[in-house]
Each structure stands twice: as C-alpha cells, then as structure tokens.
Amino acid sequence: MKKFEFKLQRLLDLREARERGVQNELAILVSEQNRERLKQDDLRRNITEFGKSLREKMRKGEVVSGEAMQYGKFVSLATMAIDSAENRIQGMEPGISEVRGRLIEASKERKVVEKLREKKLEEYRYELDRETAKENDDMNQKIYLRRMVQAAFEGGGG
C-alpha cells in the first residue's frame, strides 16, 4: 500500500502558518504592553526608593534644602508618566482583543483541517491493517494448500 498522503496538507500548512503569524502579532502587542507595565513598575519603585531615602535623611537630620520640593516634583512627574503609560496600556487593549479573536478563529480553522487529517490517517491505518491481514490470510492459505498438495503427493506416491 502506498504511503499516507493527505490531499489537504497544503491547506493545513497554510492555516498553521496563518495561526503562527497571528500568534506573533499578538506576542508583539503583548510585549509592548508589558514594556509599558515595566516602566510603571520602575517609576513606582523609584518613587518608593526616593521617598525612603528622603525619610532616612530627615530622620538623621541630613535633609538638604529643596530636596523635599525636588521629591514632590519627581513624584508628580512620575505619577503623570505612570498615568500616561496606563492610558497607552488601556489603548492597546482593543487591538489585543481583536488579535486574540483572530487567533481563536485561526486556531479553529486549523483544528478543523487537522481533525480531518487525523480522520483520514485513521482510515488509512485501518485500510493498511485490513490489507496486511488479507495478505497474511493469503500467505497462510498458500502455505496450507502447499502442505496439502505435498501431503497428497507423499501419501499417494508410496
């Protein structure tokens, strides 16, 4: 029996490639969103560290004039940057949701063809097993007939 060949393999390959393309597109968008989140985390951490440092200096009485004002300005600017990053993050959500929807659709389309391939492969294996069993039966029948003929010659020739 000839080797298994799925007639829609090219379609399956195209659907897999399309799904990978949408996955890559989603990964890029989520990566951008994560970069914005990391910026927010860095700014929050800097606010906290600057605040701790200032409080420690105040406790020790080492505060240089204007440092508290500088801290206030820094917190204000950092908070604005955090809010701006949050707006960008929220602005990306509709695009990310749209790409996720396309990924789900591409995945479904691939799975339909993949299931058809699995079904065809199962049919192929069934036919292969049937053909192998038939060949084995034919061989066993030939062996049996050969033995019968041989027994007839040996029994009749004596």
N, CA and C atoms as an extended XYZ file, in Angstrom:
474
Properties=species:S:1:pos:R:3:atomname:S:1:resname:S:1:resid:I:1 pbc="F F F"
N         0.853       -1.184        0.000 N   MET     1
C         0.000        0.000        0.000 CA  MET     1
C         0.894        1.241        0.000 C   MET     1
N         0.451        2.250       -0.720 N   LYS     2
C         1.273        3.456       -0.822 CA  LYS     2
C         1.276        4.244        0.486 C   LYS     2
N         2.264        5.117        0.596 N   LYS     3
C         2.458        5.945        1.789 CA  LYS     3
C         1.264        6.886        1.983 C   LYS     3
N         0.969        7.212        3.250 N   PHE     4
C        -0.153        8.115        3.553 CA  PHE     4
C         0.112        9.488        2.965 C   PHE     4
N        -0.892        9.988        2.274 N   GLU     5
C        -0.792       11.327        1.699 CA  GLU     5
C        -2.106       12.048        1.964 C   GLU     5
N        -2.015       13.167        2.665 N   PHE     6
C        -3.206       13.969        2.972 CA  PHE     6
C        -3.361       15.003        1.869 C   PHE     6
N        -4.458       14.918        1.143 N   LYS     7
C        -4.654       15.786       -0.018 CA  LYS     7
C        -4.774       17.264        0.353 C   LYS     7
N        -5.149       17.544        1.584 N   LEU     8
C        -5.308       18.935        2.026 CA  LEU     8
C        -4.129       19.406        2.884 C   LEU     8
N        -2.978       18.742        2.745 N   GLN     9
C        -1.811       19.100        3.555 CA  GLN     9
C        -1.387       20.545        3.320 C   GLN     9
N        -1.468       20.992        2.080 N   ARG    10
C        -1.080       22.377        1.769 CA  ARG    10
C        -2.006       23.356        2.489 C   ARG    10
N        -3.288       23.051        2.509 N   LEU    11
C        -4.242       23.901        3.224 CA  LEU    11
C        -3.924       23.909        4.718 C   LEU    11
N        -3.614       22.735        5.269 N   LEU    12
C        -3.251       22.646        6.686 CA  LEU    12
C        -1.993       23.471        6.961 C   LEU    12
N        -1.006       23.357        6.084 N   ASP    13
C         0.229       24.141        6.248 CA  ASP    13
C        -0.064       25.642        6.230 C   ASP    13
N        -0.934       26.061        5.310 N   LEU    14
C        -1.293       27.482        5.220 CA  LEU    14
C        -2.008       27.949        6.484 C   LEU    14
N        -2.904       27.121        6.982 N   ARG    15
C        -3.644       27.505        8.195 CA  ARG    15
C        -2.717       27.555        9.410 C   ARG    15
N        -1.768       26.628        9.484 N   GLU    16
C        -0.792       26.656       10.579 CA  GLU    16
C         0.072       27.910       10.487 C   GLU    16
N         0.484       28.259        9.271 N   ALA    17
C         1.312       29.456        9.070 CA  ALA    17
C         0.524       30.710        9.447 C   ALA    17
N        -0.740       30.744        9.071 N   ARG    18
C        -1.579       31.900        9.413 CA  ARG    18
C        -1.711       32.016       10.931 C   ARG    18
N        -1.932       30.887       11.587 N   GLU    19
C        -2.063       30.899       13.050 CA  GLU    19
C        -0.768       31.390       13.702 C   GLU    19
N         0.376       30.908       13.206 N   ARG    20
C         1.662       31.366       13.753 CA  ARG    20
C         1.838       32.867       13.543 C   ARG    20
N         1.415       33.364       12.380 N   GLY    21
C         1.514       34.794       12.103 CA  GLY    21
C         0.695       35.618       13.082 C   GLY    21
N        -0.520       35.170       13.357 N   VAL    22
C        -1.381       35.886       14.307 CA  VAL    22
C        -0.800       35.773       15.719 C   VAL    22
N        -0.236       34.598       16.057 N   GLN    23
C         0.409       34.437       17.373 CA  GLN    23
C         1.559       35.429       17.522 C   GLN    23
N         2.360       35.577       16.474 N   ASN    24
C         3.484       36.524       16.515 CA  ASN    24
C         2.988       37.952       16.666 C   ASN    24
N         1.924       38.280       15.949 N   GLU    25
C         1.346       39.622       16.042 CA  GLU    25
C         0.877       39.900       17.472 C   GLU    25
N         0.221       38.909       18.068 N   LEU    26
C        -0.253       39.055       19.449 CA  LEU    26
C         0.926       39.186       20.406 C   LEU    26
N         1.962       38.395       20.181 N   ALA    27
C         3.142       38.447       21.054 CA  ALA    27
C         3.783       39.832       21.022 C   ALA    27
N         3.824       40.445       19.851 N   ILE    28
C         4.409       41.787       19.729 CA  ILE    28
C         3.587       42.796       20.518 C   ILE    28
N         2.264       42.737       20.357 N   LEU    29
C         1.394       43.684       21.068 CA  LEU    29
C         1.481       43.503       22.583 C   LEU    29
N         1.442       42.251       23.032 N   VAL    30
C         1.509       41.980       24.474 CA  VAL    30
C         2.872       42.390       25.019 C   VAL    30
N         3.920       42.198       24.218 N   SER    31
C         5.260       42.608       24.628 CA  SER    31
C         5.326       44.124       24.819 C   SER    31
N         4.718       44.867       23.895 N   GLU    32
C         4.680       46.330       24.039 CA  GLU    32
C         3.937       46.719       25.312 C   GLU    32
N         2.828       46.052       25.545 N   GLN    33
C         2.033       46.343       26.738 CA  GLN    33
C         2.842       46.028       28.001 C   GLN    33
N         3.560       44.931       27.975 N   ASN    34
C         4.382       44.560       29.133 CA  ASN    34
C         5.516       45.553       29.367 C   ASN    34
N         6.092       46.093       28.281 N   ARG    35
C         7.129       47.119       28.437 CA  ARG    35
C         6.575       48.340       29.165 C   ARG    35
N         5.363       48.721       28.819 N   GLU    36
C         4.725       49.857       29.499 CA  GLU    36
C         4.514       49.540       30.981 C   GLU    36
N         4.116       48.316       31.267 N   ARG    37
C         3.912       47.917       32.668 CA  ARG    37
C         5.232       47.944       33.437 C   ARG    37
N         6.309       47.508       32.770 N   LEU    38
C         7.625       47.541       33.415 CA  LEU    38
C         8.057       48.975       33.704 C   LEU    38
N         7.759       49.883       32.768 N   LYS    39
C         8.067       51.301       33.009 CA  LYS    39
C         7.319       51.789       34.247 C   LYS    39
N         6.051       51.415       34.342 N   GLN    40
C         5.257       51.812       35.509 CA  GLN    40
C         5.883       51.263       36.790 C   GLN    40
N         6.255       49.993       36.763 N   ASP    41
C         6.860       49.374       37.951 CA  ASP    41
C         8.156       50.083       38.340 C   ASP    41
N         8.986       50.401       37.340 N   ASP    42
C        10.243       51.107       37.619 CA  ASP    42
C         9.974       52.468       38.254 C   ASP    42
N         9.019       53.195       37.711 N   LEU    43
C         8.694       54.515       38.264 CA  LEU    43
C         8.174       54.397       39.696 C   LEU    43
N         7.311       53.432       39.937 N   ARG    44
C         6.789       53.234       41.304 CA  ARG    44
C         7.919       52.886       42.269 C   ARG    44
N         8.825       52.024       41.799 N   ARG    45
C         9.964       51.631       42.634 CA  ARG    45
C        10.855       52.846       42.920 C   ARG    45
N        11.089       53.673       41.911 N   ASN    46
C        11.906       54.877       42.101 CA  ASN    46
C        11.255       55.842       43.086 C   ASN    46
N         9.940       55.999       42.996 N   ILE    47
C         9.227       56.863       43.948 CA  ILE    47
C         9.433       56.345       45.366 C   ILE    47
N         9.261       55.032       45.533 N   THR    48
C         9.410       54.419       46.858 CA  THR    48
C        10.833       54.587       47.385 C   THR    48
N        11.828       54.306       46.538 N   GLU    49
C        13.225       54.403       46.974 CA  GLU    49
C        13.610       55.843       47.299 C   GLU    49
N        13.179       56.771       46.471 N   PHE    50
C        13.470       58.186       46.714 CA  PHE    50
C        12.815       58.615       48.029 C   PHE    50
N        11.581       58.171       48.253 N   GLY    51
C        10.869       58.508       49.493 CA  GLY    51
C        11.564       57.938       50.718 C   GLY    51
N        12.006       56.685       50.632 N   LYS    52
C        12.725       56.065       51.758 CA  LYS    52
C        14.008       56.831       52.052 C   LYS    52
N        14.727       57.158       50.985 N   SER    53
C        15.984       57.887       51.135 CA  SER    53
C        15.746       59.244       51.798 C   SER    53
N        14.707       59.935       51.364 N   LEU    54
C        14.396       61.245       51.928 CA  LEU    54
C        13.997       61.128       53.399 C   LEU    54
N        13.175       60.134       53.715 N   ARG    55
C        12.760       59.940       55.117 CA  ARG    55
C        13.957       59.601       56.005 C   ARG    55
N        14.866       58.791       55.476 N   GLU    56
C        16.073       58.426       56.233 CA  GLU    56
C        16.931       59.665       56.504 C   GLU    56
N        17.081       60.511       55.496 N   LYS    57
C        17.849       61.748       55.669 CA  LYS    57
C        17.164       62.666       56.673 C   LYS    57
N        15.825       62.724       56.613 N   MET    58
C        15.085       63.571       57.560 CA  MET    58
C        15.274       63.051       58.980 C   MET    58
N        15.255       61.733       59.121 N   ARG    59
C        15.431       61.124       60.442 CA  ARG    59
C        16.806       61.464       61.011 C   ARG    59
N        17.805       61.459       60.124 N   LYS    60
C        19.169       61.764       60.562 CA  LYS    60
C        19.444       63.261       60.595 C   LYS    60
N        18.506       64.047       60.092 N   GLY    61
C        18.702       65.491       60.063 CA  GLY    61
C        19.645       65.937       58.968 C   GLY    61
N        19.758       65.170       57.894 N   GLU    62
C        20.690       65.485       56.806 CA  GLU    62
C        19.985       66.048       55.572 C   GLU    62
N        18.739       66.444       55.691 N   VAL    63
C        17.986       66.905       54.525 CA  VAL    63
C        18.553       68.224       54.029 C   VAL    63
N        18.902       68.235       52.759 N   VAL    64
C        19.387       69.448       52.110 CA  VAL    64
C        18.154       70.236       51.678 C   VAL    64
N        18.223       71.558       51.819 N   SER    65
C        17.052       72.368       51.470 CA  SER    65
C        16.685       72.144       50.009 C   SER    65
N        15.442       72.042       49.763 N   GLY    66
C        14.956       71.842       48.400 CA  GLY    66
C        14.783       70.382       48.019 C   GLY    66
N        15.350       69.460       48.798 N   GLU    67
C        15.205       68.039       48.461 CA  GLU    67
C        13.755       67.597       48.561 C   GLU    67
N        13.044       68.088       49.566 N   ALA    68
C        11.636       67.722       49.723 CA  ALA    68
C        10.832       68.246       48.534 C   ALA    68
N        11.140       69.470       48.088 N   MET    69
C        10.448       70.023       46.918 CA  MET    69
C        10.797       69.226       45.662 C   MET    69
N        12.053       68.841       45.573 N   GLN    70
C        12.507       68.049       44.432 CA  GLN    70
C        11.778       66.702       44.414 C   GLN    70
N        11.617       66.115       45.594 N   TYR    71
C        10.901       64.845       45.706 CA  TYR    71
C         9.453       65.027       45.254 C   TYR    71
N         8.820       66.096       45.696 N   GLY    72
C         7.433       66.365       45.309 CA  GLY    72
C         7.280       66.498       43.800 C   GLY    72
N         8.207       67.213       43.178 N   LYS    73
C         8.165       67.368       41.717 CA  LYS    73
C         8.382       66.020       41.023 C   LYS    73
N         9.335       65.248       41.555 N   PHE    74
C         9.616       63.933       40.979 CA  PHE    74
C         8.386       63.041       41.058 C   PHE    74
N         7.742       63.017       42.230 N   VAL    75
C         6.548       62.185       42.405 CA  VAL    75
C         5.463       62.625       41.426 C   VAL    75
N         5.296       63.930       41.285 N   SER    76
C         4.278       64.460       40.376 CA  SER    76
C         4.552       64.039       38.929 C   SER    76
N         5.789       64.207       38.485 N   LEU    77
C         6.153       63.827       37.114 CA  LEU    77
C         6.058       62.312       36.906 C   LEU    77
N         6.535       61.561       37.895 N   ALA    78
C         6.494       60.101       37.789 CA  ALA    78
C         5.049       59.613       37.745 C   ALA    78
N         4.185       60.219       38.553 N   THR    79
C         2.771       59.838       38.564 CA  THR    79
C         2.128       60.139       37.214 C   THR    79
N         2.491       61.282       36.634 N   MET    80
C         1.971       61.611       35.299 CA  MET    80
C         2.451       60.585       34.267 C   MET    80
N         3.703       60.176       34.372 N   ALA    81
C         4.255       59.178       33.445 CA  ALA    81
C         3.573       57.824       33.637 C   ALA    81
N         3.293       57.466       34.904 N   ILE    82
C         2.591       56.207       35.199 CA  ILE    82
C         1.191       56.248       34.595 C   ILE    82
N         0.497       57.373       34.775 N   ASP    83
C        -0.852       57.519       34.221 CA  ASP    83
C        -0.829       57.474       32.694 C   ASP    83
N         0.170       58.115       32.116 N   SER    84
C         0.310       58.114       30.660 CA  SER    84
C         0.541       56.688       30.144 C   SER    84
N         1.392       55.943       30.842 N   ALA    85
C         1.650       54.549       30.461 CA  ALA    85
C         0.372       53.728       30.593 C   ALA    85
N        -0.398       53.993       31.644 N   GLU    86
C        -1.663       53.271       31.844 CA  GLU    86
C        -2.628       53.562       30.695 C   GLU    86
N        -2.669       54.819       30.261 N   ASN    87
C        -3.520       55.170       29.115 CA  ASN    87
C        -3.084       54.424       27.855 C   ASN    87
N        -1.766       54.306       27.646 N   ARG    88
C        -1.269       53.567       26.480 CA  ARG    88
C        -1.627       52.085       26.603 C   ARG    88
N        -1.491       51.548       27.819 N   ILE    89
C        -1.838       50.139       28.053 CA  ILE    89
C        -3.312       49.911       27.731 C   ILE    89
N        -4.169       50.780       28.261 N   GLN    90
C        -5.609       50.638       28.012 CA  GLN    90
C        -5.936       50.852       26.533 C   GLN    90
N        -5.201       51.743       25.888 N   GLY    91
C        -5.402       51.985       24.462 CA  GLY    91
C        -5.045       50.783       23.600 C   GLY    91
N        -4.154       49.931       24.097 N   MET    92
C        -3.749       48.739       23.353 CA  MET    92
C        -4.761       47.606       23.488 C   MET    92
N        -5.572       47.640       24.523 N   GLU    93
C        -6.492       46.535       24.811 CA  GLU    93
C        -7.428       46.183       23.651 C   GLU    93
N        -8.086       47.170       23.014 N   PRO    94
C        -8.973       46.790       21.902 CA  PRO    94
C        -8.225       46.057       20.783 C   PRO    94
N        -7.034       46.529       20.448 N   GLY    95
C        -6.237       45.868       19.413 CA  GLY    95
C        -5.837       44.463       19.820 C   GLY    95
N        -5.452       44.310       21.077 N   ILE    96
C        -5.062       42.989       21.582 CA  ILE    96
C        -6.266       42.052       21.570 C   ILE    96
N        -7.418       42.559       21.984 N   SER    97
C        -8.636       41.733       21.976 CA  SER    97
C        -8.994       41.303       20.556 C   SER    97
N        -8.838       42.218       19.617 N   GLU    98
C        -9.147       41.904       18.218 CA  GLU    98
C        -8.202       40.816       17.698 C   GLU    98
N        -6.922       40.936       18.015 N   VAL    99
C        -5.944       39.937       17.558 CA  VAL    99
C        -6.199       38.596       18.249 C   VAL    99
N        -6.573       38.635       19.527 N   ARG   100
C        -6.908       37.376       20.224 CA  ARG   100
C        -8.088       36.690       19.544 C   ARG   100
N        -9.074       37.475       19.152 N   GLY   101
C       -10.223       36.915       18.430 CA  GLY   101
C        -9.801       36.274       17.118 C   GLY   101
N        -8.914       36.956       16.393 N   ARG   102
C        -8.410       36.389       15.136 CA  ARG   102
C        -7.603       35.122       15.389 C   ARG   102
N        -6.874       35.087       16.519 N   LEU   103
C        -6.094       33.895       16.855 CA  LEU   103
C        -7.023       32.718       17.149 C   LEU   103
N        -8.088       32.981       17.881 N   ILE   104
C        -9.057       31.920       18.180 CA  ILE   104
C        -9.653       31.388       16.878 C   ILE   104
N       -10.014       32.289       15.980 N   GLU   105
C       -10.591       31.889       14.693 CA  GLU   105
C        -9.580       31.095       13.863 C   GLU   105
N        -8.342       31.562       13.804 N   ALA   106
C        -7.297       30.861       13.041 CA  ALA   106
C        -7.039       29.477       13.631 C   ALA   106
N        -7.082       29.390       14.955 N   SER   107
C        -6.870       28.113       15.633 CA  SER   107
C        -8.003       27.137       15.303 C   SER   107
N        -9.238       27.645       15.307 N   LYS   108
C       -10.386       26.792       14.962 CA  LYS   108
C       -10.270       26.286       13.528 C   LYS   108
N        -9.895       27.182       12.618 N   GLU   109
C        -9.761       26.799       11.211 CA  GLU   109
C        -8.687       25.732       11.035 C   GLU   109
N        -7.584       25.873       11.758 N   ARG   110
C        -6.509       24.870       11.675 CA  ARG   110
C        -6.991       23.541       12.234 C   ARG   110
N        -7.689       23.596       13.376 N   LYS   111
C        -8.138       22.361       14.024 CA  LYS   111
C        -9.124       21.586       13.158 C   LYS   111
N        -9.959       22.293       12.394 N   VAL   112
C       -10.906       21.614       11.504 CA  VAL   112
C       -10.146       20.757       10.499 C   VAL   112
N        -9.141       21.347        9.859 N   VAL   113
C        -8.374       20.612        8.854 CA  VAL   113
C        -7.526       19.537        9.530 C   VAL   113
N        -7.004       19.838       10.717 N   GLU   114
C        -6.191       18.872       11.454 CA  GLU   114
C        -7.022       17.638       11.825 C   GLU   114
N        -8.264       17.862       12.264 N   LYS   115
C        -9.136       16.730       12.610 CA  LYS   115
C        -9.452       15.900       11.376 C   LYS   115
N        -9.648       16.574       10.253 N   LEU   116
C        -9.893       15.854        9.008 CA  LEU   116
C        -8.671       15.010        8.647 C   LEU   116
N        -7.475       15.564        8.843 N   ARG   117
C        -6.244       14.823        8.573 CA  ARG   117
C        -6.153       13.591        9.476 C   ARG   117
N        -6.460       13.781       10.767 N   GLU   118
C        -6.418       12.660       11.707 CA  GLU   118
C        -7.409       11.572       11.300 C   GLU   118
N        -8.594       11.994       10.856 N   LYS   119
C        -9.607       11.031       10.425 CA  LYS   119
C        -9.118       10.257        9.206 C   LYS   119
N        -8.537       10.979        8.239 N   LYS   120
C        -8.017       10.324        7.032 CA  LYS   120
C        -6.858        9.386        7.374 C   LYS   120
N        -6.018        9.787        8.317 N   LEU   121
C        -4.905        8.939        8.734 CA  LEU   121
C        -5.433        7.670        9.405 C   LEU   121
N        -6.469        7.840       10.213 N   GLU   122
C        -7.085        6.686       10.870 CA  GLU   122
C        -7.665        5.732        9.826 C   GLU   122
N        -8.335        6.274        8.810 N   GLU   123
C        -8.881        5.446        7.728 CA  GLU   123
C        -7.752        4.735        6.986 C   GLU   123
N        -6.664        5.454        6.737 N   TYR   124
C        -5.517        4.870        6.051 CA  TYR   124
C        -4.957        3.695        6.861 C   TYR   124
N        -4.795        3.913        8.158 N   ARG   125
C        -4.254        2.846        9.017 CA  ARG   125
C        -5.192        1.642        9.058 C   ARG   125
N        -6.488        1.906        9.087 N   TYR   126
C        -7.466        0.821        9.085 CA  TYR   126
C        -7.329        0.008        7.800 C   TYR   126
N        -7.254        0.707        6.664 N   GLU   127
C        -7.105        0.028        5.373 CA  GLU   127
C        -5.778       -0.722        5.303 C   GLU   127
N        -4.727       -0.120        5.839 N   LEU   128
C        -3.419       -0.768        5.852 CA  LEU   128
C        -3.477       -2.055        6.675 C   LEU   128
N        -4.094       -1.995        7.849 N   ASP   129
C        -4.247       -3.189        8.691 CA  ASP   129
C        -5.078       -4.252        7.973 C   ASP   129
N        -6.153       -3.809        7.309 N   ARG   130
C        -7.012       -4.747        6.582 CA  ARG   130
C        -6.235       -5.420        5.454 C   ARG   130
N        -5.466       -4.622        4.735 N   GLU   131
C        -4.679       -5.148        3.625 CA  GLU   131
C        -3.606       -6.114        4.126 C   GLU   131
N        -2.963       -5.751        5.239 N   THR   132
C        -1.941       -6.621        5.832 CA  THR   132
C        -2.563       -7.940        6.283 C   THR   132
N        -3.728       -7.856        6.911 N   ALA   133
C        -4.413       -9.073        7.363 CA  ALA   133
C        -4.789       -9.942        6.164 C   ALA   133
N        -5.244       -9.321        5.074 N   LYS   134
C        -5.609      -10.074        3.868 CA  LYS   134
C        -4.375      -10.760        3.289 C   LYS   134
N        -3.251      -10.036        3.240 N   GLU   135
C        -2.013      -10.630        2.727 CA  GLU   135
C        -1.584      -11.809        3.590 C   GLU   135
N        -1.703      -11.656        4.914 N   ASN   136
C        -1.348      -12.756        5.822 CA  ASN   136
C        -2.268      -13.950        5.603 C   ASN   136
N        -3.560      -13.696        5.429 N   ASP   137
C        -4.504      -14.786        5.162 CA  ASP   137
C        -4.154      -15.493        3.858 C   ASP   137
N        -3.838      -14.695        2.819 N   ASP   138
C        -3.470      -15.283        1.528 CA  ASP   138
C        -2.221      -16.146        1.659 C   ASP   138
N        -1.216      -15.638        2.397 N   MET   139
C         0.017      -16.414        2.588 CA  MET   139
C        -0.269      -17.697        3.357 C   MET   139
N        -1.048      -17.596        4.406 N   ASN   140
C        -1.380      -18.786        5.197 CA  ASN   140
C        -2.153      -19.796        4.355 C   ASN   140
N        -3.034      -19.306        3.502 N   GLN   141
C        -3.801      -20.205        2.644 CA  GLN   141
C        -2.878      -20.901        1.646 C   GLN   141
N        -1.921      -20.165        1.065 N   LYS   142
C        -0.969      -20.758        0.125 CA  LYS   142
C        -0.120      -21.821        0.819 C   LYS   142
N         0.332      -21.506        2.029 N   ILE   143
C         1.137      -22.470        2.796 CA  ILE   143
C         0.310      -23.720        3.070 C   ILE   143
N        -0.938      -23.524        3.464 N   TYR   144
C        -1.821      -24.651        3.765 CA  TYR   144
C        -2.031      -25.499        2.509 C   TYR   144
N        -2.300      -24.859        1.363 N   LEU   145
C        -2.518      -25.610        0.122 CA  LEU   145
C        -1.256      -26.347       -0.306 C   LEU   145
N        -0.103      -25.692       -0.152 N   ARG   146
C         1.158      -26.330       -0.499 CA  ARG   146
C         1.361      -27.586        0.350 C   ARG   146
N         1.064      -27.479        1.635 N   ARG   147
C         1.207      -28.643        2.531 CA  ARG   147
C         0.222      -29.748        2.145 C   ARG   147
N        -0.973      -29.360        1.767 N   MET   148
C        -1.975      -30.356        1.370 CA  MET   148
C        -1.530      -31.085        0.099 C   MET   148
N        -1.020      -30.294       -0.863 N   VAL   149
C        -0.544      -30.891       -2.114 CA  VAL   149
C         0.646      -31.796       -1.823 C   VAL   149
N         1.556      -31.316       -0.973 N   GLN   150
C         2.740      -32.100       -0.628 CA  GLN   150
C         2.316      -33.381        0.096 C   GLN   150
N         1.370      -33.287        0.988 N   ALA   151
C         0.895      -34.465        1.726 CA  ALA   151
C         0.217      -35.442        0.768 C   ALA   151
N        -0.499      -34.919       -0.217 N   ALA   152
C        -1.172      -35.788       -1.182 CA  ALA   152
C        -0.148      -36.539       -2.027 C   ALA   152
N         0.920      -35.843       -2.449 N   PHE   153
C         1.962      -36.498       -3.230 CA  PHE   153
C         2.698      -37.537       -2.407 C   PHE   153
N         3.004      -37.169       -1.152 N   GLU   154
C         3.744      -38.091       -0.294 CA  GLU   154
C         2.879      -39.291        0.063 C   GLU   154
N         1.622      -39.050        0.300 N   GLY   155
C         0.719      -40.136        0.672 CA  GLY   155
C         0.340      -40.992       -0.515 C   GLY   155
N         0.209      -40.404       -1.692 N   GLY   156
C        -0.225      -41.134       -2.876 CA  GLY   156
C         0.929      -41.808       -3.591 C   GLY   156
N         2.138      -41.327       -3.403 N   GLY   157
C         3.294      -41.841       -4.135 CA  GLY   157
C         3.887      -43.061       -3.468 C   GLY   157
N         3.471      -43.495       -2.303 N   GLY   158
C         4.118      -44.541       -1.540 CA  GLY   158
C         3.647      -45.847       -1.810 C   GLY   158
